[in-house]
Amino acid sequence: MADFAADRWFSDEVATFGDRLEAARKAAGLSQRDLAQKLGVRDTTLAAWEADRQEPRGNRLQMVAGMLNVSLMWLLTGEGEGLVSPGEAGGISPEARAALAELARLHQQMQDISRDMALAQFRLETHLRGKTL
């Protein structure tokens, strides 16, 4: 199994914007409610950002980055000034590293399957519209 690189812990291949937002919020010791209040948004809005169901507007992104002491680029892509990976923070066992690599592989598979399902659904809907018109 491929070794999991510590510098990829929060990269786009492994984590989403919501994953990075949640990790930074927790590292700052804030609850969703606390951060939502500081940002002037509803708890449900912040929860939707962390679940990748919605994205904040640019002005809120800047506020979030500042409040959580991470760069805007890190929040968006996982590159730049942000949180250190657990491996960098204090070591990580080979077993945990292998589990992380497996999770990264499964995450990529899940993204690939989701993309394929969306394409198949589009094709079916297009075909069905052609049959009923």
N, CA, C and O atoms as a GROMACS GRO file, in nm:
protein
  532
    1MET      N    1   0.084  -0.118   0.000
    1MET     CA    2   0.000   0.000   0.000
    1MET      C    3   0.088   0.123   0.000
    1MET      O    4   0.192   0.126   0.067
    2ALA      N    5   0.049   0.224  -0.073
    2ALA     CA    6   0.129   0.346  -0.084
    2ALA      C    7   0.134   0.418   0.050
    2ALA      O    8   0.038   0.418   0.127
    3ASP      N    9   0.249   0.480   0.077
    3ASP     CA   10   0.268   0.555   0.199
    3ASP      C   11   0.194   0.688   0.189
    3ASP      O   12   0.195   0.752   0.084
    4PHE      N   13   0.130   0.728   0.296
    4PHE     CA   14   0.054   0.852   0.298
    4PHE      C   15   0.148   0.966   0.330
    4PHE      O   16   0.210   0.966   0.437
    5ALA      N   17   0.161   1.063   0.242
    5ALA     CA   18   0.249   1.178   0.263
    5ALA      C   19   0.184   1.277   0.358
    5ALA      O   20   0.070   1.317   0.339
    6ALA      N   21   0.259   1.316   0.460
    6ALA     CA   22   0.206   1.408   0.561
    6ALA      C   23   0.166   1.541   0.501
    6ALA      O   24   0.069   1.603   0.546
    7ASP      N   25   0.240   1.587   0.401
    7ASP     CA   26   0.209   1.718   0.343
    7ASP      C   27   0.083   1.717   0.259
    7ASP      O   28   0.038   1.823   0.214
    8ARG      N   29   0.024   1.601   0.236
    8ARG     CA   30  -0.100   1.591   0.158
    8ARG      C   31  -0.223   1.581   0.247
    8ARG      O   32  -0.335   1.571   0.197
    9TRP      N   33  -0.205   1.583   0.375
    9TRP     CA   34  -0.313   1.559   0.471
    9TRP      C   35  -0.437   1.643   0.441
    9TRP      O   36  -0.548   1.591   0.446
   10PHE      N   37  -0.419   1.771   0.410
   10PHE     CA   38  -0.532   1.860   0.385
   10PHE      C   39  -0.541   1.902   0.238
   10PHE      O   40  -0.611   1.998   0.206
   11SER      N   41  -0.474   1.831   0.148
   11SER     CA   42  -0.474   1.868   0.006
   11SER      C   43  -0.611   1.840  -0.057
   11SER      O   44  -0.694   1.770   0.001
   12ASP      N   45  -0.632   1.896  -0.176
   12ASP     CA   46  -0.758   1.876  -0.247
   12ASP      C   47  -0.785   1.729  -0.277
   12ASP      O   48  -0.901   1.688  -0.286
   13GLU      N   49  -0.680   1.649  -0.293
   13GLU     CA   50  -0.700   1.507  -0.323
   13GLU      C   51  -0.754   1.431  -0.203
   13GLU      O   52  -0.816   1.326  -0.218
   14VAL      N   53  -0.730   1.483  -0.084
   14VAL     CA   54  -0.764   1.411   0.038
   14VAL      C   55  -0.879   1.478   0.114
   14VAL      O   56  -0.968   1.410   0.165
   15ALA      N   57  -0.877   1.610   0.120
   15ALA     CA   58  -0.975   1.683   0.201
   15ALA      C   59  -1.050   1.784   0.114
   15ALA      O   60  -1.002   1.828   0.010
   16THR      N   61  -1.168   1.817   0.159
   16THR     CA   62  -1.250   1.919   0.092
   16THR      C   63  -1.238   2.050   0.168
   16THR      O   64  -1.180   2.056   0.277
   17PHE      N   65  -1.293   2.155   0.110
   17PHE     CA   66  -1.300   2.283   0.181
   17PHE      C   67  -1.365   2.262   0.317
   17PHE      O   68  -1.314   2.311   0.418
   18GLY      N   69  -1.476   2.190   0.320
   18GLY     CA   70  -1.548   2.167   0.446
   18GLY      C   71  -1.463   2.093   0.548
   18GLY      O   72  -1.469   2.124   0.667
   19ASP      N   73  -1.385   1.995   0.502
   19ASP     CA   74  -1.295   1.923   0.593
   19ASP      C   75  -1.194   2.018   0.656
   19ASP      O   76  -1.170   2.014   0.776
   20ARG      N   77  -1.134   2.104   0.572
   20ARG     CA   78  -1.034   2.198   0.623
   20ARG      C   79  -1.098   2.300   0.716
   20ARG      O   80  -1.040   2.333   0.820
   21LEU      N   81  -1.216   2.349   0.682
   21LEU     CA   82  -1.286   2.445   0.767
   21LEU      C   83  -1.315   2.383   0.904
   21LEU      O   84  -1.289   2.445   1.008
   22GLU      N   85  -1.368   2.263   0.904
   22GLU     CA   86  -1.401   2.196   1.030
   22GLU      C   87  -1.275   2.173   1.114
   22GLU      O   88  -1.276   2.196   1.235
   23ALA      N   89  -1.167   2.126   1.050
   23ALA     CA   90  -1.043   2.100   1.123
   23ALA      C   91  -0.987   2.228   1.183
   23ALA      O   92  -0.942   2.228   1.297
   24ALA      N   93  -0.989   2.337   1.106
   24ALA     CA   94  -0.937   2.464   1.156
   24ALA      C   95  -1.024   2.518   1.270
   24ALA      O   96  -0.972   2.574   1.367
   25ARG      N   97  -1.155   2.502   1.256
   25ARG     CA   98  -1.246   2.548   1.362
   25ARG      C   99  -1.220   2.472   1.492
   25ARG      O  100  -1.212   2.531   1.599
   26LYS      N  101  -1.206   2.340   1.480
   26LYS     CA  102  -1.181   2.259   1.599
   26LYS      C  103  -1.044   2.290   1.659
   26LYS      O  104  -1.030   2.295   1.781
   27ALA      N  105  -0.944   2.311   1.573
   27ALA     CA  106  -0.810   2.345   1.623
   27ALA      C  107  -0.812   2.479   1.698
   27ALA      O  108  -0.733   2.500   1.790
   28ALA      N  109  -0.902   2.568   1.658
   28ALA     CA  110  -0.916   2.698   1.725
   28ALA      C  111  -0.999   2.686   1.852
   28ALA      O  112  -1.014   2.784   1.926
   29GLY      N  113  -1.054   2.568   1.878
   29GLY     CA  114  -1.133   2.546   1.998
   29GLY      C  115  -1.271   2.608   1.993
   29GLY      O  116  -1.328   2.644   2.097
   30LEU      N  117  -1.326   2.621   1.873
   30LEU     CA  118  -1.458   2.682   1.856
   30LEU      C  119  -1.562   2.578   1.817
   30LEU      O  120  -1.534   2.486   1.740
   31SER      N  121  -1.681   2.593   1.870
   31SER     CA  122  -1.793   2.511   1.825
   31SER      C  123  -1.848   2.573   1.697
   31SER      O  124  -1.814   2.686   1.662
   32GLN      N  125  -1.934   2.498   1.628
   32GLN     CA  126  -1.998   2.555   1.510
   32GLN      C  127  -2.077   2.680   1.549
   32GLN      O  128  -2.074   2.780   1.478
   33ARG      N  129  -2.145   2.672   1.659
   33ARG     CA  130  -2.226   2.786   1.705
   33ARG      C  131  -2.138   2.907   1.733
   33ARG      O  132  -2.172   3.019   1.693
   34ASP      N  133  -2.025   2.886   1.801
   34ASP     CA  134  -1.934   2.997   1.832
   34ASP      C  135  -1.886   3.066   1.704
   34ASP      O  136  -1.894   3.188   1.692
   35LEU      N  137  -1.836   2.986   1.609
   35LEU     CA  138  -1.784   3.045   1.486
   35LEU      C  139  -1.894   3.111   1.405
   35LEU      O  140  -1.874   3.219   1.348
   36ALA      N  141  -2.010   3.048   1.400
   36ALA     CA  142  -2.122   3.107   1.325
   36ALA      C  143  -2.158   3.243   1.383
   36ALA      O  144  -2.182   3.338   1.309
   37GLN      N  145  -2.163   3.253   1.515
   37GLN     CA  146  -2.196   3.381   1.578
   37GLN      C  147  -2.090   3.486   1.547
   37GLN      O  148  -2.124   3.601   1.519
   38LYS      N  149  -1.964   3.448   1.552
   38LYS     CA  150  -1.856   3.542   1.523
   38LYS      C  151  -1.862   3.591   1.378
   38LYS      O  152  -1.828   3.706   1.348
   39LEU      N  153  -1.907   3.503   1.289
   39LEU     CA  154  -1.916   3.538   1.146
   39LEU      C  155  -2.046   3.608   1.110
   39LEU      O  156  -2.058   3.667   1.002
   40GLY      N  157  -2.145   3.602   1.202
   40GLY     CA  158  -2.274   3.661   1.173
   40GLY      C  159  -2.358   3.579   1.078
   40GLY      O  160  -2.436   3.633   0.999
   41VAL      N  161  -2.342   3.444   1.084
   41VAL     CA  162  -2.423   3.354   1.002
   41VAL      C  163  -2.495   3.256   1.093
   41VAL      O  164  -2.463   3.244   1.211
   42ARG      N  165  -2.590   3.186   1.038
   42ARG     CA  166  -2.664   3.085   1.114
   42ARG      C  167  -2.580   2.960   1.134
   42ARG      O  168  -2.490   2.931   1.054
   43ASP      N  169  -2.609   2.888   1.240
   43ASP     CA  170  -2.541   2.760   1.266
   43ASP      C  171  -2.557   2.666   1.148
   43ASP      O  172  -2.464   2.596   1.110
   44THR      N  173  -2.676   2.666   1.090
   44THR     CA  174  -2.703   2.576   0.978
   44THR      C  175  -2.621   2.613   0.855
   44THR      O  176  -2.584   2.527   0.775
   45THR      N  177  -2.593   2.742   0.840
   45THR     CA  178  -2.510   2.786   0.728
   45THR      C  179  -2.369   2.734   0.742
   45THR      O  180  -2.312   2.681   0.647
   46LEU      N  181  -2.312   2.749   0.862
   46LEU     CA  182  -2.177   2.699   0.886
   46LEU      C  183  -2.173   2.547   0.871
   46LEU      O  184  -2.078   2.492   0.815
   47ALA      N  185  -2.276   2.479   0.920
   47ALA     CA  186  -2.281   2.333   0.907
   47ALA      C  187  -2.284   2.293   0.759
   47ALA      O  188  -2.222   2.195   0.720
   48ALA      N  189  -2.356   2.369   0.678
   48ALA     CA  190  -2.362   2.341   0.534
   48ALA      C  191  -2.227   2.364   0.467
   48ALA      O  192  -2.190   2.292   0.375
   49TRP      N  193  -2.153   2.465   0.513
   49TRP     CA  194  -2.018   2.487   0.460
   49TRP      C  195  -1.928   2.370   0.493
   49TRP      O  196  -1.853   2.322   0.408
   50GLU      N  197  -1.935   2.324   0.618
   50GLU     CA  198  -1.849   2.212   0.660
   50GLU      C  199  -1.888   2.082   0.592
   50GLU      O  200  -1.803   1.994   0.573
   51ALA      N  201  -2.013   2.069   0.554
   51ALA     CA  202  -2.060   1.948   0.484
   51ALA      C  203  -2.045   1.961   0.333
   51ALA      O  204  -2.084   1.870   0.259
   52ASP      N  205  -1.989   2.071   0.287
   52ASP     CA  206  -1.970   2.097   0.144
   52ASP      C  207  -2.100   2.101   0.066
   52ASP      O  208  -2.104   2.066  -0.053
   53ARG      N  209  -2.208   2.142   0.132
   53ARG     CA  210  -2.336   2.160   0.063
   53ARG      C  211  -2.350   2.303   0.012
   53ARG      O  212  -2.426   2.328  -0.082
   54GLN      N  213  -2.278   2.396   0.073
   54GLN     CA  214  -2.278   2.535   0.031
   54GLN      C  215  -2.137   2.588   0.047
   54GLN      O  216  -2.054   2.528   0.116
   55GLU      N  217  -2.110   2.701  -0.018
   55GLU     CA  218  -1.980   2.767  -0.002
   55GLU      C  219  -2.003   2.911   0.041
   55GLU      O  220  -2.098   2.975  -0.003
   56PRO      N  221  -1.917   2.960   0.128
   56PRO     CA  222  -1.932   3.099   0.171
   56PRO      C  223  -1.892   3.196   0.060
   56PRO      O  224  -1.815   3.160  -0.029
   57ARG      N  225  -1.942   3.315   0.068
   57ARG     CA  226  -1.903   3.421  -0.026
   57ARG      C  227  -1.763   3.468   0.009
   57ARG      O  228  -1.711   3.441   0.117
   58GLY      N  229  -1.703   3.539  -0.085
   58GLY     CA  230  -1.565   3.584  -0.069
   58GLY      C  231  -1.537   3.661   0.058
   58GLY      O  232  -1.435   3.638   0.123
   59ASN      N  233  -1.628   3.754   0.094
   59ASN     CA  234  -1.604   3.834   0.214
   59ASN      C  235  -1.606   3.746   0.339
   59ASN      O  236  -1.531   3.773   0.434
   60ARG      N  237  -1.689   3.645   0.341
   60ARG     CA  238  -1.693   3.554   0.456
   60ARG      C  239  -1.570   3.465   0.459
   60ARG      O  240  -1.519   3.432   0.566
   61LEU      N  241  -1.522   3.426   0.341
   61LEU     CA  242  -1.401   3.343   0.336
   61LEU      C  243  -1.284   3.414   0.402
   61LEU      O  244  -1.209   3.354   0.479
   62GLN      N  245  -1.268   3.543   0.371
   62GLN     CA  246  -1.161   3.621   0.432
   62GLN      C  247  -1.177   3.625   0.583
   62GLN      O  248  -1.079   3.610   0.656
   63MET      N  249  -1.299   3.646   0.629
   63MET     CA  250  -1.324   3.651   0.773
   63MET      C  251  -1.291   3.518   0.839
   63MET      O  252  -1.226   3.514   0.943
   64VAL      N  253  -1.336   3.409   0.777
   64VAL     CA  254  -1.310   3.276   0.832
   64VAL      C  255  -1.161   3.250   0.844
   64VAL      O  256  -1.112   3.207   0.949
   65ALA      N  257  -1.088   3.278   0.737
   65ALA     CA  258  -0.944   3.255   0.738
   65ALA      C  259  -0.878   3.335   0.850
   65ALA      O  260  -0.793   3.283   0.922
   66GLY      N  261  -0.916   3.460   0.863
   66GLY     CA  262  -0.858   3.544   0.968
   66GLY      C  263  -0.891   3.494   1.107
   66GLY      O  264  -0.803   3.489   1.193
   67MET      N  265  -1.016   3.458   1.130
   67MET     CA  266  -1.058   3.412   1.262
   67MET      C  267  -0.994   3.280   1.301
   67MET      O  268  -0.969   3.254   1.419
   68LEU      N  269  -0.966   3.196   1.202
   68LEU     CA  270  -0.910   3.064   1.231
   68LEU      C  271  -0.758   3.061   1.215
   68LEU      O  272  -0.695   2.957   1.233
   69ASN      N  273  -0.701   3.176   1.181
   69ASN     CA  274  -0.556   3.189   1.168
   69ASN      C  275  -0.496   3.093   1.065
   69ASN      O  276  -0.392   3.031   1.089
   70VAL      N  277  -0.563   3.082   0.951
   70VAL     CA  278  -0.514   3.004   0.838
   70VAL      C  279  -0.523   3.093   0.714
   70VAL      O  280  -0.598   3.190   0.713
   71SER      N  281  -0.446   3.060   0.612
   71SER     CA  282  -0.454   3.141   0.491
   71SER      C  283  -0.578   3.105   0.410
   71SER      O  284  -0.630   2.993   0.417
   72LEU      N  285  -0.624   3.202   0.333
   72LEU     CA  286  -0.737   3.179   0.244
   72LEU      C  287  -0.704   3.067   0.146
   72LEU      O  288  -0.788   2.982   0.117
   73MET      N  289  -0.582   3.068   0.093
   73MET     CA  290  -0.539   2.965  -0.002
   73MET      C  291  -0.546   2.826   0.062
   73MET      O  292  -0.587   2.730  -0.002
   74TRP      N  293  -0.506   2.816   0.188
   74TRP     CA  294  -0.510   2.686   0.257
   74TRP      C  295  -0.654   2.638   0.270
   74TRP      O  296  -0.683   2.521   0.246
   75LEU      N  297  -0.744   2.728   0.308
   75LEU     CA  298  -0.885   2.689   0.319
   75LEU      C  299  -0.938   2.636   0.187
   75LEU      O  300  -1.012   2.538   0.183
   76LEU      N  301  -0.901   2.703   0.078
   76LEU     CA  302  -0.955   2.666  -0.053
   76LEU      C  303  -0.887   2.544  -0.113
   76LEU      O  304  -0.953   2.462  -0.178
   77THR      N  305  -0.755   2.529  -0.093
   77THR     CA  306  -0.682   2.424  -0.164
   77THR      C  307  -0.601   2.330  -0.075
   77THR      O  308  -0.560   2.223  -0.120
   78GLY      N  309  -0.578   2.369   0.048
   78GLY     CA  310  -0.493   2.289   0.135
   78GLY      C  311  -0.346   2.326   0.123
   78GLY      O  312  -0.261   2.264   0.188
   79GLU      N  313  -0.314   2.425   0.041
   79GLU     CA  314  -0.176   2.469   0.023
   79GLU      C  315  -0.158   2.605   0.089
   79GLU      O  316  -0.249   2.688   0.086
   80GLY      N  317  -0.043   2.627   0.148
   80GLY     CA  318  -0.017   2.754   0.214
   80GLY      C  319  -0.021   2.738   0.365
   80GLY      O  320  -0.013   2.627   0.417
   81GLU      N  321  -0.033   2.850   0.434
   81GLU     CA  322  -0.032   2.850   0.580
   81GLU      C  323  -0.164   2.798   0.635
   81GLU      O  324  -0.270   2.856   0.612
   82GLY      N  325  -0.155   2.687   0.707
   82GLY     CA  326  -0.275   2.627   0.765
   82GLY      C  327  -0.237   2.538   0.881
   82GLY      O  328  -0.138   2.563   0.950
   83LEU      N  329  -0.314   2.437   0.901
   83LEU     CA  330  -0.288   2.342   1.008
   83LEU      C  331  -0.180   2.244   0.965
   83LEU      O  332  -0.166   2.212   0.847
   84VAL      N  333  -0.104   2.196   1.062
   84VAL     CA  334  -0.007   2.091   1.032
   84VAL      C  335  -0.080   1.957   1.039
   84VAL      O  336  -0.178   1.942   1.113
   85SER      N  337  -0.032   1.863   0.963
   85SER     CA  338  -0.093   1.731   0.965
   85SER      C  339  -0.059   1.661   1.096
   85SER      O  340   0.039   1.699   1.162
   86PRO      N  341  -0.136   1.562   1.136
   86PRO     CA  342  -0.105   1.489   1.257
   86PRO      C  343   0.035   1.428   1.253
   86PRO      O  344   0.102   1.418   1.356
   87GLY      N  345   0.080   1.387   1.136
   87GLY     CA  346   0.213   1.331   1.123
   87GLY      C  347   0.322   1.432   1.154
   87GLY      O  348   0.424   1.397   1.212
   88GLU      N  349   0.300   1.557   1.118
   88GLU     CA  350   0.395   1.663   1.145
   88GLU      C  351   0.386   1.707   1.291
   88GLU      O  352   0.485   1.752   1.349
   89ALA      N  353   0.269   1.694   1.349
   89ALA     CA  354   0.246   1.744   1.484
   89ALA      C  355   0.312   1.658   1.591
   89ALA      O  356   0.342   1.709   1.698
   90GLY      N  357   0.335   1.533   1.568
   90GLY     CA  358   0.392   1.454   1.674
   90GLY      C  359   0.416   1.310   1.636
   90GLY      O  360   0.426   1.224   1.723
   91GLY      N  361   0.424   1.282   1.511
   91GLY     CA  362   0.449   1.145   1.469
   91GLY      C  363   0.320   1.068   1.448
   91GLY      O  364   0.217   1.095   1.509
   92ILE      N  365   0.331   0.973   1.361
   92ILE     CA  366   0.214   0.891   1.330
   92ILE      C  367   0.263   0.749   1.307
   92ILE      O  368   0.365   0.727   1.241
   93SER      N  369   0.190   0.655   1.360
   93SER     CA  370   0.233   0.515   1.350
   93SER      C  371   0.219   0.464   1.207
   93SER      O  372   0.139   0.517   1.130
   94PRO      N  373   0.295   0.362   1.172
   94PRO     CA  374   0.280   0.304   1.038
   94PRO      C  375   0.139   0.252   1.013
   94PRO      O  376   0.089   0.259   0.901
   95GLU      N  377   0.075   0.199   1.116
   95GLU     CA  378  -0.062   0.148   1.101
   95GLU      C  379  -0.158   0.262   1.068
   95GLU      O  380  -0.244   0.250   0.981
   96ALA      N  381  -0.143   0.373   1.141
   96ALA     CA  382  -0.230   0.488   1.116
   96ALA      C  383  -0.202   0.546   0.977
   96ALA      O  384  -0.294   0.587   0.907
   97ARG      N  385  -0.076   0.549   0.938
   97ARG     CA  386  -0.038   0.599   0.806
   97ARG      C  387  -0.101   0.512   0.697
   97ARG      O  388  -0.150   0.564   0.597
   98ALA      N  389  -0.100   0.381   0.716
   98ALA     CA  390  -0.162   0.289   0.620
   98ALA      C  391  -0.313   0.310   0.614
   98ALA      O  392  -0.372   0.307   0.506
   99ALA      N  393  -0.375   0.331   0.730
   99ALA     CA  394  -0.520   0.355   0.733
   99ALA      C  395  -0.553   0.485   0.660
   99ALA      O  396  -0.652   0.493   0.588
  100LEU      N  397  -0.471   0.587   0.679
  100LEU     CA  398  -0.493   0.714   0.610
  100LEU      C  399  -0.478   0.699   0.459
  100LEU      O  400  -0.555   0.757   0.382
  101ALA      N  401  -0.380   0.622   0.418
  101ALA     CA  402  -0.362   0.598   0.275
  101ALA      C  403  -0.483   0.526   0.217
  101ALA      O  404  -0.528   0.557   0.107
  102GLU      N  405  -0.534   0.429   0.291
  102GLU     CA  406  -0.652   0.356   0.246
  102GLU      C  407  -0.772   0.449   0.237
  102GLU      O  408  -0.849   0.443   0.140
  103LEU      N  409  -0.789   0.534   0.335
  103LEU     CA  410  -0.898   0.632   0.331
  103LEU      C  411  -0.886   0.726   0.212
  103LEU      O  412  -0.985   0.757   0.146
  104ALA      N  413  -0.766   0.771   0.185
  104ALA     CA  414  -0.743   0.859   0.069
  104ALA      C  415  -0.779   0.787  -0.060
  104ALA      O  416  -0.841   0.845  -0.149
  105ARG      N  417  -0.740   0.660  -0.071
  105ARG     CA  418  -0.771   0.580  -0.190
  105ARG      C  419  -0.923   0.564  -0.205
  105ARG      O  420  -0.977   0.580  -0.314
  106LEU      N  421  -0.990   0.532  -0.095
  106LEU     CA  422  -1.136   0.515  -0.098
  106LEU      C  423  -1.206   0.646  -0.131
  106LEU      O  424  -1.306   0.648  -0.203
  107HIS      N  425  -1.156   0.755  -0.077
  107HIS     CA  426  -1.213   0.887  -0.107
  107HIS      C  427  -1.206   0.915  -0.256
  107HIS      O  428  -1.302   0.963  -0.315
  108GLN      N  429  -1.092   0.885  -0.316
  108GLN     CA  430  -1.076   0.907  -0.460
  108GLN      C  431  -1.171   0.817  -0.539
  108GLN      O  432  -1.232   0.861  -0.637
  109GLN      N  433  -1.184   0.692  -0.496
  109GLN     CA  434  -1.277   0.600  -0.564
  109GLN      C  435  -1.420   0.654  -0.555
  109GLN      O  436  -1.495   0.649  -0.652
  110MET      N  437  -1.456   0.704  -0.436
  110MET     CA  438  -1.590   0.755  -0.416
  110MET      C  439  -1.615   0.876  -0.508
  110MET      O  440  -1.724   0.888  -0.565
  111GLN      N  441  -1.518   0.963  -0.522
  111GLN     CA  442  -1.532   1.077  -0.612
  111GLN      C  443  -1.548   1.029  -0.757
  111GLN      O  444  -1.631   1.082  -0.830
  112ASP      N  445  -1.469   0.931  -0.797
  112ASP     CA  446  -1.478   0.878  -0.933
  112ASP      C  447  -1.614   0.815  -0.958
  112ASP      O  448  -1.674   0.837  -1.064
  113ILE      N  449  -1.664   0.739  -0.862
  113ILE     CA  450  -1.795   0.674  -0.877
  113ILE      C  451  -1.905   0.780  -0.883
  113ILE      O  452  -1.998   0.768  -0.963
  114SER      N  453  -1.895   0.882  -0.799
  114SER     CA  454  -1.995   0.989  -0.800
  114SER      C  455  -1.999   1.058  -0.935
  114SER      O  456  -2.107   1.085  -0.988
  115ARG      N  457  -1.882   1.087  -0.991
  115ARG     CA  458  -1.875   1.150  -1.123
  115ARG      C  459  -1.938   1.059  -1.228
  115ARG      O  460  -2.014   1.105  -1.313
  116ASP      N  461  -1.907   0.929  -1.224
  116ASP     CA  462  -1.961   0.833  -1.320
  116ASP      C  463  -2.113   0.822  -1.307
  116ASP      O  464  -2.184   0.811  -1.407
  117MET      N  465  -2.162   0.824  -1.182
  117MET     CA  466  -2.308   0.816  -1.160
  117MET      C  467  -2.378   0.939  -1.217
  117MET      O  468  -2.484   0.927  -1.278
  118ALA      N  469  -2.319   1.055  -1.197
  118ALA     CA  470  -2.380   1.179  -1.249
  118ALA      C  471  -2.385   1.175  -1.401
  118ALA      O  472  -2.483   1.218  -1.461
  119LEU      N  473  -2.281   1.123  -1.463
  119LEU     CA  474  -2.278   1.113  -1.609
  119LEU      C  475  -2.383   1.013  -1.658
  119LEU      O  476  -2.452   1.040  -1.757
  120ALA      N  477  -2.395   0.900  -1.590
  120ALA     CA  478  -2.495   0.800  -1.629
  120ALA      C  479  -2.637   0.856  -1.612
  120ALA      O  480  -2.724   0.832  -1.695
  121GLN      N  481  -2.659   0.930  -1.504
  121GLN     CA  482  -2.790   0.990  -1.482
  121GLN      C  483  -2.822   1.092  -1.592
  121GLN      O  484  -2.934   1.096  -1.642
  122PHE      N  485  -2.724   1.171  -1.629
  122PHE     CA  486  -2.743   1.269  -1.735
  122PHE      C  487  -2.780   1.200  -1.866
  122PHE      O  488  -2.872   1.241  -1.936
  123ARG      N  489  -2.706   1.092  -1.897
  123ARG     CA  490  -2.734   1.019  -2.021
  123ARG      C  491  -2.875   0.960  -2.020
  123ARG      O  492  -2.946   0.967  -2.120
  124LEU      N  493  -2.915   0.902  -1.906
  124LEU     CA  494  -3.048   0.843  -1.896
  124LEU      C  495  -3.156   0.950  -1.910
  124LEU      O  496  -3.253   0.931  -1.983
  125GLU      N  497  -3.139   1.062  -1.840
  125GLU     CA  498  -3.238   1.169  -1.848
  125GLU      C  499  -3.247   1.224  -1.991
  125GLU      O  500  -3.356   1.253  -2.039
  126THR      N  501  -3.133   1.238  -2.056
  126THR     CA  502  -3.132   1.285  -2.194
  126THR      C  503  -3.204   1.186  -2.285
  126THR      O  504  -3.282   1.226  -2.372
  127HIS      N  505  -3.180   1.058  -2.264
  127HIS     CA  506  -3.245   0.954  -2.343
  127HIS      C  507  -3.396   0.955  -2.318
  127HIS      O  508  -3.475   0.946  -2.412
  128LEU      N  509  -3.436   0.965  -2.193
  128LEU     CA  510  -3.578   0.963  -2.160
  128LEU      C  511  -3.650   1.087  -2.215
  128LEU      O  512  -3.765   1.077  -2.260
  129ARG      N  513  -3.585   1.201  -2.212
  129ARG     CA  514  -3.647   1.321  -2.271
  129ARG      C  515  -3.666   1.303  -2.421
  129ARG      O  516  -3.767   1.347  -2.476
  130GLY      N  517  -3.570   1.239  -2.486
  130GLY     CA  518  -3.581   1.214  -2.629
  130GLY      C  519  -3.694   1.120  -2.662
  130GLY      O  520  -3.758   1.134  -2.766
  131LYS      N  521  -3.720   1.023  -2.574
  131LYS     CA  522  -3.827   0.925  -2.598
  131LYS      C  523  -3.965   0.983  -2.577
  131LYS      O  524  -4.060   0.944  -2.644
  132THR      N  525  -3.978   1.079  -2.481
  132THR     CA  526  -4.110   1.129  -2.448
  132THR      C  527  -4.150   1.250  -2.530
  132THR      O  528  -4.267   1.287  -2.531
  133LEU      N  529  -4.057   1.313  -2.599
  133LEU     CA  530  -4.091   1.432  -2.676
  133LEU      C  531  -4.153   1.400  -2.808
  133LEU      O  532  -4.187   1.491  -2.884
   0.00000   0.00000   0.00000
